[in-house]
Amino acid sequence: MQQKNVSVIFDRKGVAAKKGRGKVEIRVYLDRNVRKYIVVGSTTKAGWKTYQHSRELELQLEHYEEIVRAMRILGEDLTIENFNAYIEEEKCKKVKETPLERDFIEFMRSEIKREKLREGTLRHKKLVLDTLVSYGKIKTIADLTPANIRAFDRWLHDTGERTEVTIWNYHKRIKKYTRILKLNEIIEHDPYEYCKISRGHSKPRTPLTEQELLKMRKVQLIDKLDRVRDLFIFAAYTGMAYADVQRFDFKKMTHKIGRLYYIDSERLKTGTEFYTPILKPAMDVLKKYDFKLPKITNQKANDYLHVIEVQCGFKKSLTFHLARHSFATLALAHDVPIEDISRMLGHSDIKTTQIYCKILKTTVQRHSEVLASSIL
């Protein structure tokens, strides 16, 4: 962010090394030896890079830049007193113009339009907007009170249709825009500063075992159920996520080494590279469809998978994402190092892979036998 009159500074007084955190300040250059410093937050040295490129900070820099530009155009003395007077005048105008009566949902919608979002992220944010509309009690910016946020949280829980993690993600997405409002001094306090929203815990996913995958491969299905099952099997024997399966291009994304084909690409969701083999069951699926996989929405695929789980007699909920978990567990059961599994799945952090990989009792037993035989 290149600003002529306004810039952002981290840890100007050099206290981060001792205290662990330093202040983030906006420096407003008014005239020679006339500078105003405005504290906008604090962060660690490691978190500074992310902080300085945040949309919220960018908006505040633009705001102060406009004030200085206006003072120059009007020929006003570039003093701290005059700058402060502008800030105070704006606050008074905001009270008179009642910006709190602005539609919060429309504000969110306009901000979302300005962001360059991936399709999946955009879909999630639109879902949050639709949920706020359904709730109907947070309409204007003035409605953004701690009490209303807590009431909204209770409403989300009372419907019984969403997990704790899903609800927490709703709040996380809304909080981004309440922070923008605070940084632009439209609201004095972010309501989330006074609300403790629990993230909760995700329900543990139980991946399919190798025997269950074999059963699913052999079950007789027709039409869309057959195609969805095949897509699931392809994902379960490559480790690919739904979005990456849907954009899979055999000619552009694979190469052959020895007897195996490998998919060498990057994930649509995160942009991280992944490199994974096409195991025989997945290759059989490709051959069945002449190397062009069927297309279907994730929601529809999951609907059909619930039908398939009944036909297979599984006592676990089938979702497309479970195929990815099953691949990780399958690879671990066959002694593939977790570092390699991480590369196959396209994880930037091996801790994510550790969540996916379920340590099977059979794996522990087999390794224990080897360990026992080595110790006299």
DRENNULO-624043 format. One line per field, with one value per residue: residue number from 0; residue in one letter; x, y, z of N, C-alpha, C in turn. Coordinates in steps of 0.2 Angstrom, whole numbers. Last residue first. Layout:
! DRENNULO-624043
seq: (NUM  ...) $
type: (A  ...) $
nc1: (X  ...) $
nc2: (Y  ...) $
nc3: (Z  ...) $
cac1: (X  ...) $
cac2: (Y  ...) $
cac3: (Z  ...) $
cc1: (X  ...) $
cc2: (Y  ...) $
cc3: (Z  ...) $
//
This chain:
! DRENNULO-624043
seq: (375  374  373  372  371  370  369  368  367  366  365  364  363  362  361  360  359  358  357  356  355  354  353  352  351  350  349  348  347  346  345  344  343  342  341  340  339  338  337  336  335  334  333  332  331  330  329  328  327  326  325  324  323  322  321  320  319  318  317  316  315  314  313  312  311  310  309  308  307  306  305  304  303  302  301  300  299  298  297  296  295  294  293  292  291  290  289  288  287  286  285  284  283  282  281  280  279  278  277  276  275  274  273  272  271  270  269  268  267  266  265  264  263  262  261  260  259  258  257  256  255  254  253  252  251  250  249  248  247  246  245  244  243  242  241  240  239  238  237  236  235  234  233  232  231  230  229  228  227  226  225  224  223  222  221  220  219  218  217  216  215  214  213  212  211  210  209  208  207  206  205  204  203  202  201  200  199  198  197  196  195  194  193  192  191  190  189  188  187  186  185  184  183  182  181  180  179  178  177  176  175  174  173  172  171  170  169  168  167  166  165  164  163  162  161  160  159  158  157  156  155  154  153  152  151  150  149  148  147  146  145  144  143  142  141  140  139  138  137  136  135  134  133  132  131  130  129  128  127  126  125  124  123  122  121  120  119  118  117  116  115  114  113  112  111  110  109  108  107  106  105  104  103  102  101  100  99  98  97  96  95  94  93  92  91  90  89  88  87  86  85  84  83  82  81  80  79  78  77  76  75  74  73  72  71  70  69  68  67  66  65  64  63  62  61  60  59  58  57  56  55  54  53  52  51  50  49  48  47  46  45  44  43  42  41  40  39  38  37  36  35  34  33  32  31  30  29  28  27  26  25  24  23  22  21  20  19  18  17  16  15  14  13  12  11  10  9  8  7  6  5  4  3  2  1  0) $
type: (L  I  S  S  A  L  V  E  S  H  R  Q  V  T  T  K  L  I  K  C  Y  I  Q  T  T  K  I  D  S  H  G  L  M  R  S  I  D  E  I  P  V  D  H  A  L  A  L  T  A  F  S  H  R  A  L  H  F  T  L  S  K  K  F  G  C  Q  V  E  I  V  H  L  Y  D  N  A  K  Q  N  T  I  K  P  L  K  F  D  Y  K  K  L  V  D  M  A  P  K  L  I  P  T  Y  F  E  T  G  T  K  L  R  E  S  D  I  Y  Y  L  R  G  I  K  H  T  M  K  K  F  D  F  R  Q  V  D  A  Y  A  M  G  T  Y  A  A  F  I  F  L  D  R  V  R  D  L  K  D  I  L  Q  V  K  R  M  K  L  L  E  Q  E  T  L  P  T  R  P  K  S  H  G  R  S  I  K  C  Y  E  Y  P  D  H  E  I  I  E  N  L  K  L  I  R  T  Y  K  K  I  R  K  H  Y  N  W  I  T  V  E  T  R  E  G  T  D  H  L  W  R  D  F  A  R  I  N  A  P  T  L  D  A  I  T  K  I  K  G  Y  S  V  L  T  D  L  V  L  K  K  H  R  L  T  G  E  R  L  K  E  R  K  I  E  S  R  M  F  E  I  F  D  R  E  L  P  T  E  K  V  K  K  C  K  E  E  E  I  Y  A  N  F  N  E  I  T  L  D  E  G  L  I  R  M  A  R  V  I  E  E  Y  H  E  L  Q  L  E  L  E  R  S  H  Q  Y  T  K  W  G  A  K  T  T  S  G  V  V  I  Y  K  R  V  N  R  D  L  Y  V  R  I  E  V  K  G  R  G  K  K  A  A  V  G  K  R  D  F  I  V  S  V  N  K  Q  Q  M) $
nc1: (77  68  63  50  44  43  35  23  20  16  4  -3  -4  -12  -23  -28  -24  -25  -30  -27  -31  -23  -11  -13  -11  2  9  3  -1  -7  -9  -9  4  10  5  11  24  23  19  24  14  8  -5  -11  -9  -18  -30  -31  -31  -43  -53  -52  -58  -70  -77  -81  -93  -100  -109  -109  -111  -114  -119  -126  -127  -138  -134  -125  -132  -139  -128  -124  -134  -130  -117  -120  -127  -117  -108  -114  -105  -99  -88  -72  -64  -59  -70  -75  -68  -55  -58  -60  -47  -40  -45  -40  -25  -21  -12  -3  1  4  0  2  -10  -22  -34  -44  -37  -20  -11  -2  -1  -4  4  2  14  25  35  25  16  6  -8  -15  -19  -26  -36  -41  -53  -63  -68  -57  -57  -68  -66  -49  -40  -35  -36  -46  -56  -59  -65  -75  -83  -86  -94  -105  -110  -114  -123  -133  -137  -137  -136  -126  -120  -104  -90  -86  -90  -82  -70  -72  -73  -59  -53  -65  -69  -67  -77  -73  -79  -86  -76  -81  -81  -79  -90  -89  -91  -92  -86  -81  -92  -95  -83  -88  -92  -94  -87  -73  -67  -65  -78  -81  -72  -77  -89  -83  -78  -89  -94  -85  -87  -100  -99  -90  -98  -107  -98  -94  -106  -118  -135  -148  -154  -159  -152  -140  -145  -150  -139  -133  -143  -140  -127  -130  -138  -129  -119  -126  -131  -141  -135  -134  -149  -153  -156  -167  -167  -164  -163  -153  -143  -143  -138  -125  -120  -120  -111  -100  -99  -97  -84  -77  -79  -73  -63  -63  -59  -71  -82  -92  -91  -96  -109  -114  -112  -122  -133  -133  -135  -141  -139  -141  -129  -128  -134  -130  -126  -115  -107  -104  -96  -85  -81  -76  -65  -57  -55  -48  -36  -31  -29  -19  -8  -9  -9  -21  -30  -33  -41  -32  -27  -38  -40  -28  -31  -43  -38  -29  -38  -44  -33  -31  -43  -42  -31  -36  -45  -37  -20  -6  -2  -5  4  16  14  15  28  28  11  1  -12  -19  -18  -13  -7  3  7  20  30  41  33  16  9  8  3  5  -3  4  4  15  20  24  34  41  54  52  43  47  50  42  36  29  25  16  9  6  1  4  5  6  5  4) $
nc2: (-289  -282  -286  -290  -279  -272  -280  -279  -266  -265  -272  -264  -252  -257  -261  -249  -234  -217  -208  -192  -180  -174  -175  -165  -154  -154  -151  -139  -140  -154  -163  -176  -179  -173  -181  -193  -191  -189  -202  -216  -230  -241  -244  -235  -224  -225  -226  -213  -206  -211  -206  -193  -192  -197  -188  -178  -184  -194  -205  -210  -227  -240  -247  -253  -250  -242  -232  -226  -221  -211  -203  -200  -191  -180  -178  -174  -162  -154  -154  -157  -166  -175  -189  -188  -195  -208  -216  -221  -232  -226  -221  -232  -238  -229  -231  -244  -242  -224  -212  -203  -185  -170  -153  -136  -125  -118  -120  -125  -132  -138  -142  -157  -172  -189  -202  -219  -233  -240  -227  -213  -202  -188  -176  -165  -165  -177  -177  -165  -161  -154  -162  -165  -153  -152  -164  -169  -184  -197  -208  -216  -208  -202  -214  -216  -205  -208  -220  -215  -207  -216  -224  -214  -211  -228  -240  -253  -266  -265  -264  -253  -256  -266  -259  -250  -259  -264  -252  -241  -224  -213  -204  -189  -182  -166  -152  -142  -124  -111  -99  -82  -70  -53  -41  -40  -41  -27  -15  2  12  12  19  19  10  0  -4  -10  -20  -28  -33  -41  -51  -57  -65  -76  -80  -84  -96  -103  -107  -115  -126  -130  -135  -138  -136  -138  -133  -121  -116  -111  -99  -93  -90  -81  -71  -67  -62  -51  -44  -40  -33  -26  -21  -13  -3  -8  -18  -31  -44  -52  -62  -75  -74  -65  -73  -83  -76  -73  -86  -89  -81  -87  -99  -94  -89  -100  -107  -98  -85  -67  -52  -40  -33  -40  -39  -26  -28  -37  -29  -19  -27  -30  -17  -2  12  17  22  35  48  60  64  56  59  72  70  63  74  82  75  75  88  91  84  93  104  100  96  106  112  124  122  122  112  103  99  93  82  74  71  63  53  46  41  31  23  17  10  0  -7  -13  -22  -30  -32  -31  -30  -43  -52  -46  -48  -60  -60  -50  -48  -32  -20  -4  9  25  37  51  64  77  88  90  96  89  77  60  49  32  21  7  -7  -11  -28  -42  -46  -38  -38  -36  -25  -12  -1  9  5  -7  -3  9  15  31  45  52  43  25  10  -6) $
nc3: (115  102  90  92  96  83  76  84  83  69  71  80  73  62  69  74  65  66  53  47  48  57  51  41  49  52  41  30  17  8  -3  -2  -4  6  17  14  16  30  34  24  22  28  25  34  27  16  23  28  16  10  20  18  5  8  15  6  3  16  25  42  46  44  28  18  6  6  14  6  -5  1  4  -9  -14  -6  -11  -24  -22  -16  -27  -43  -56  -70  -73  -81  -94  -97  -100  -89  -86  -84  -71  -64  -64  -57  -44  -42  -44  -40  -45  -33  -32  -26  -25  -19  -14  -17  -9  -19  -29  -27  -42  -48  -54  -52  -61  -65  -65  -69  -73  -73  -82  -77  -77  -82  -95  -97  -86  -76  -64  -58  -49  -40  -34  -26  -18  -17  -18  -16  -24  -19  -16  -29  -35  -26  -29  -43  -41  -34  -45  -54  -47  -45  -58  -64  -51  -43  -33  -25  -26  -19  -6  -3  -3  8  18  18  22  30  29  44  54  61  76  75  82  95  99  99  107  109  119  117  116  103  95  93  93  96  87  70  61  61  53  62  64  51  51  61  55  46  53  59  50  50  63  64  55  62  73  66  63  76  81  67  64  67  78  81  92  87  81  92  99  91  92  105  104  96  104  114  107  92  78  75  68  55  53  56  64  64  54  50  36  35  40  30  19  23  24  10  5  11  4  -9  -8  -6  -18  -28  -20  -21  -19  -14  -17  -13  1  2  -1  9  21  18  18  31  37  31  43  55  58  53  56  54  66  69  58  62  72  66  58  68  73  61  60  71  69  59  67  75  67  52  38  35  20  6  1  -2  10  16  7  10  23  21  13  22  31  22  18  31  32  22  27  38  32  24  29  28  41  46  40  46  60  66  71  81  85  88  90  84  81  86  76  76  65  62  56  50  37  38  40  39  51  54  64  72  83  96  99  109  117  126  119  106  106  108  99  95  84  79  63  53  38  32  21  10  0  1  -6  0) $
cac1: (78  70  69  55  45  47  42  26  22  23  10  -1  0  -5  -20  -26  -27  -20  -32  -24  -34  -30  -12  -13  -18  -3  8  5  4  -7  -8  -16  -1  12  4  3  22  26  15  26  16  15  0  -12  -6  -11  -28  -30  -26  -37  -51  -50  -51  -66  -74  -75  -88  -99  -105  -112  -107  -117  -114  -127  -120  -138  -140  -123  -128  -143  -132  -120  -134  -137  -118  -116  -131  -123  -106  -113  -111  -100  -94  -76  -68  -54  -65  -78  -75  -56  -56  -65  -53  -39  -46  -47  -29  -21  -19  -3  -2  7  0  4  -5  -17  -28  -45  -41  -27  -12  -6  4  -7  3  1  9  18  35  32  17  11  -5  -13  -15  -21  -31  -40  -48  -59  -73  -60  -51  -67  -72  -55  -42  -35  -31  -39  -54  -57  -59  -70  -81  -82  -87  -101  -108  -109  -117  -130  -133  -138  -138  -130  -123  -111  -94  -84  -94  -89  -71  -71  -79  -65  -51  -59  -70  -66  -74  -75  -74  -87  -79  -76  -83  -78  -86  -92  -87  -96  -90  -76  -88  -99  -85  -86  -87  -96  -94  -76  -69  -59  -75  -85  -71  -71  -89  -86  -73  -84  -98  -86  -80  -98  -103  -87  -92  -109  -101  -89  -103  -113  -128  -146  -152  -162  -159  -140  -142  -155  -144  -130  -142  -147  -128  -125  -141  -135  -117  -125  -125  -143  -137  -128  -145  -154  -150  -166  -172  -164  -168  -159  -144  -144  -145  -130  -120  -124  -118  -101  -100  -103  -90  -77  -81  -80  -64  -65  -58  -66  -75  -91  -90  -89  -105  -114  -108  -115  -131  -133  -129  -142  -137  -147  -130  -125  -136  -133  -132  -121  -110  -108  -102  -89  -84  -82  -71  -59  -58  -54  -40  -32  -34  -25  -12  -7  -8  -14  -30  -28  -45  -36  -22  -35  -45  -29  -25  -43  -43  -26  -34  -48  -37  -26  -42  -47  -30  -30  -47  -42  -27  -10  -1  -9  -3  15  14  9  27  32  17  2  -5  -19  -24  -13  -13  3  2  17  23  42  39  21  6  13  0  8  -4  2  3  9  21  19  31  34  53  57  40  46  55  46  40  34  25  22  8  9  -1  4  10  3  9  0) $
cac2: (-295  -281  -282  -295  -284  -269  -279  -286  -268  -262  -274  -271  -252  -254  -266  -254  -240  -223  -211  -199  -184  -174  -179  -172  -155  -155  -158  -140  -135  -150  -155  -173  -182  -171  -174  -193  -192  -184  -196  -210  -224  -239  -248  -242  -225  -225  -232  -219  -204  -212  -214  -196  -190  -201  -194  -177  -184  -187  -204  -205  -221  -236  -243  -256  -253  -249  -237  -229  -227  -217  -205  -204  -198  -183  -180  -179  -167  -155  -157  -153  -166  -169  -186  -190  -189  -203  -213  -215  -233  -230  -216  -227  -242  -229  -225  -243  -246  -232  -215  -208  -192  -175  -160  -141  -129  -116  -117  -122  -126  -138  -139  -151  -167  -182  -198  -212  -229  -243  -234  -215  -209  -191  -182  -165  -159  -175  -182  -166  -165  -150  -160  -170  -155  -147  -164  -166  -178  -192  -203  -219  -212  -198  -210  -221  -206  -202  -220  -220  -204  -211  -227  -217  -206  -221  -238  -247  -264  -265  -270  -254  -250  -267  -264  -247  -256  -269  -255  -246  -231  -215  -211  -192  -186  -173  -156  -147  -131  -114  -105  -88  -76  -59  -42  -39  -47  -31  -21  -5  13  9  19  23  16  3  -1  -4  -15  -25  -28  -35  -48  -53  -59  -72  -78  -79  -90  -101  -103  -109  -122  -127  -130  -140  -134  -141  -140  -124  -119  -117  -104  -95  -95  -87  -74  -70  -68  -56  -47  -44  -39  -26  -25  -19  -1  -7  -12  -28  -40  -47  -56  -73  -78  -63  -67  -85  -79  -68  -82  -93  -79  -80  -99  -98  -84  -95  -110  -99  -91  -74  -57  -45  -30  -39  -46  -28  -23  -39  -35  -17  -24  -35  -21  -9  8  15  16  29  41  57  68  56  52  71  73  60  68  84  76  68  85  94  82  86  104  102  91  105  105  123  123  127  118  106  102  99  87  77  75  69  57  49  46  36  27  21  15  5  -3  -8  -17  -25  -33  -32  -24  -37  -53  -47  -42  -58  -65  -49  -50  -39  -23  -11  5  17  34  44  62  70  88  89  95  94  83  65  54  39  24  14  -5  -7  -21  -39  -51  -40  -39  -41  -32  -16  -7  10  11  -7  -8  7  11  25  41  56  49  31  15  0) $
cac3: (118  109  90  89  101  89  74  83  89  71  66  82  79  61  65  79  65  68  59  47  43  59  57  39  46  57  42  37  18  14  -4  0  -9  0  17  13  9  26  35  29  19  30  21  35  33  15  19  33  21  7  19  24  6  3  18  10  -2  12  19  37  46  50  32  25  8  1  16  13  -6  -2  9  -5  -17  -6  -4  -23  -25  -13  -21  -38  -52  -67  -73  -75  -92  -94  -106  -92  -87  -90  -77  -64  -67  -64  -47  -42  -48  -39  -47  -38  -29  -30  -22  -24  -13  -21  -6  -12  -30  -25  -36  -49  -52  -53  -55  -67  -62  -71  -72  -71  -80  -81  -75  -75  -92  -101  -87  -83  -66  -63  -54  -44  -38  -31  -22  -14  -21  -10  -26  -21  -11  -24  -38  -27  -23  -41  -45  -31  -38  -56  -50  -39  -54  -66  -57  -43  -39  -24  -28  -26  -10  -3  -8  1  16  17  15  30  27  37  54  55  73  77  76  93  100  93  108  105  119  116  122  109  96  97  89  98  92  76  60  66  49  60  69  54  46  63  61  44  49  63  51  44  61  67  53  56  74  69  58  71  84  72  63  61  79  75  93  90  77  87  102  92  85  103  108  93  98  116  110  99  80  78  75  59  53  49  64  69  53  57  39  32  43  37  19  22  30  15  3  13  11  -8  -10  -1  -12  -28  -23  -18  -24  -12  -18  -20  -2  4  -5  2  20  19  11  26  38  31  36  52  61  49  58  48  63  73  58  56  73  71  55  64  77  64  55  70  74  57  61  78  71  59  40  38  27  8  4  -8  5  19  7  3  22  25  10  16  33  25  13  28  37  22  20  39  37  21  30  22  37  49  39  39  57  64  66  75  86  85  92  87  78  87  78  76  70  61  59  57  39  36  38  38  46  54  57  72  76  93  98  105  113  128  127  108  104  114  100  101  83  85  68  57  44  31  27  17  0  3  -6  0) $
cc1: (78  71  72  62  50  48  46  34  26  25  16  5  2  -1  -13  -21  -24  -24  -27  -26  -33  -33  -19  -14  -18  -10  3  4  7  -1  -9  -15  -8  6  5  2  15  24  17  21  18  18  7  -7  -6  -7  -20  -28  -25  -31  -45  -48  -48  -59  -70  -72  -81  -94  -106  -107  -109  -113  -117  -122  -121  -132  -139  -128  -125  -138  -137  -124  -130  -137  -125  -117  -127  -126  -112  -111  -109  -106  -94  -83  -73  -57  -61  -74  -78  -64  -57  -64  -59  -44  -45  -49  -37  -26  -19  -11  -3  5  2  2  -4  -10  -22  -40  -42  -31  -19  -6  0  -3  0  1  8  12  28  32  24  13  1  -9  -12  -16  -25  -34  -48  -53  -69  -64  -53  -62  -70  -60  -48  -37  -30  -35  -47  -53  -55  -64  -75  -79  -83  -94  -103  -106  -112  -123  -130  -134  -138  -131  -128  -114  -101  -88  -92  -92  -78  -72  -78  -71  -57  -58  -64  -68  -73  -73  -77  -82  -81  -80  -78  -81  -85  -87  -90  -91  -94  -79  -83  -96  -89  -88  -84  -91  -97  -83  -73  -61  -69  -82  -75  -69  -83  -88  -76  -79  -93  -90  -81  -91  -101  -92  -89  -103  -104  -92  -98  -110  -124  -138  -149  -160  -162  -147  -141  -152  -148  -134  -138  -146  -135  -126  -136  -138  -123  -123  -123  -137  -139  -129  -139  -149  -150  -160  -171  -169  -169  -165  -151  -146  -147  -137  -125  -125  -122  -109  -102  -105  -97  -83  -82  -83  -71  -65  -58  -65  -69  -85  -88  -87  -98  -110  -108  -110  -124  -130  -128  -136  -139  -145  -137  -127  -134  -135  -135  -127  -116  -111  -107  -96  -88  -85  -77  -66  -61  -58  -47  -37  -36  -31  -19  -11  -5  -14  -23  -28  -40  -39  -26  -30  -42  -34  -26  -37  -43  -31  -31  -44  -41  -29  -36  -46  -36  -30  -42  -44  -31  -17  -4  -8  -7  8  13  9  20  30  21  9  -5  -13  -25  -19  -13  -3  3  12  20  35  39  28  10  9  5  5  0  1  0  9  15  21  26  31  46  56  45  44  54  50  45  38  30  21  15  8  3  3  10  8  5  4) $
cc2: (-294  -288  -281  -292  -289  -274  -276  -285  -275  -264  -271  -274  -259  -254  -263  -259  -245  -229  -217  -202  -191  -179  -179  -177  -163  -157  -160  -148  -136  -146  -151  -165  -178  -173  -171  -185  -191  -184  -190  -205  -218  -233  -245  -247  -232  -226  -231  -225  -210  -211  -215  -203  -192  -199  -198  -183  -183  -188  -197  -204  -216  -230  -240  -252  -256  -253  -243  -233  -230  -223  -211  -207  -202  -190  -183  -182  -174  -161  -159  -157  -161  -169  -179  -186  -190  -196  -207  -212  -227  -231  -220  -223  -237  -233  -225  -236  -245  -235  -222  -210  -197  -182  -165  -148  -134  -120  -115  -118  -122  -131  -138  -147  -160  -177  -191  -208  -222  -238  -236  -223  -210  -198  -184  -171  -160  -170  -180  -171  -166  -154  -156  -168  -160  -149  -159  -165  -175  -185  -198  -214  -215  -202  -206  -218  -211  -202  -214  -220  -208  -208  -222  -221  -209  -216  -230  -245  -258  -263  -270  -259  -251  -262  -266  -253  -252  -265  -260  -248  -235  -222  -213  -199  -189  -177  -163  -151  -136  -121  -109  -94  -81  -65  -49  -41  -46  -38  -26  -10  7  11  17  24  20  10  3  -1  -9  -19  -25  -30  -41  -49  -54  -65  -74  -76  -84  -95  -100  -104  -115  -123  -126  -134  -136  -140  -143  -131  -123  -120  -111  -100  -98  -92  -81  -73  -71  -63  -52  -47  -44  -33  -24  -23  -8  -6  -12  -22  -37  -43  -51  -67  -77  -67  -64  -79  -81  -70  -76  -89  -83  -78  -92  -98  -88  -91  -105  -102  -93  -80  -64  -50  -35  -37  -45  -34  -25  -34  -37  -23  -21  -32  -26  -13  1  12  13  22  36  50  64  59  52  64  72  63  64  78  78  70  78  91  84  83  97  102  93  99  104  116  121  127  123  112  106  102  94  83  78  74  63  54  50  42  32  26  20  11  2  -3  -11  -20  -28  -33  -25  -32  -46  -47  -42  -52  -63  -54  -49  -41  -30  -13  -2  14  27  41  54  68  81  89  95  93  88  72  59  43  31  16  2  -7  -18  -31  -48  -45  -42  -43  -37  -23  -11  4  11  -2  -7  2  9  21  34  51  52  37  22  6) $
cc3: (126  112  97  89  99  94  79  81  89  78  68  77  81  67  64  75  70  69  60  54  44  54  59  45  44  55  48  38  25  15  2  -2  -8  -5  10  13  9  19  31  29  24  26  22  31  35  21  18  29  26  12  15  24  13  4  14  13  1  7  16  31  40  51  38  30  15  3  12  15  1  -2  7  1  -12  -8  -3  -16  -24  -15  -17  -31  -46  -62  -69  -76  -87  -93  -103  -97  -91  -92  -84  -70  -68  -68  -55  -45  -48  -43  -46  -39  -34  -28  -28  -21  -18  -20  -10  -10  -24  -27  -34  -42  -53  -50  -57  -61  -65  -68  -74  -69  -79  -78  -80  -73  -86  -98  -91  -84  -73  -66  -59  -50  -43  -36  -28  -20  -17  -12  -20  -24  -12  -18  -33  -30  -23  -34  -43  -35  -35  -49  -51  -41  -48  -61  -58  -50  -39  -31  -29  -29  -17  -7  -8  -4  9  15  13  23  27  35  46  56  67  73  78  87  97  93  101  105  115  115  122  115  102  99  94  94  95  81  67  64  54  56  67  59  49  58  63  49  47  59  55  45  55  65  57  54  68  71  60  66  80  75  68  59  72  75  87  91  80  83  97  95  86  96  106  97  95  110  112  102  87  80  79  66  56  48  57  69  59  58  46  35  41  41  26  22  29  21  8  11  14  0  -8  -2  -7  -22  -23  -22  -21  -18  -17  -22  -10  1  -4  -2  12  18  12  20  33  32  37  45  58  52  54  49  57  70  63  56  68  72  60  60  73  69  57  65  73  62  59  73  73  62  47  40  30  16  7  -5  0  14  11  3  15  24  14  13  27  27  16  22  34  27  20  32  38  26  26  22  30  44  40  37  50  60  63  69  80  87  89  89  81  85  80  79  70  67  57  60  47  39  35  36  45  49  58  65  75  86  95  104  108  123  128  115  106  112  106  103  89  85  73  62  47  38  26  23  7  3  -5  0) $
//
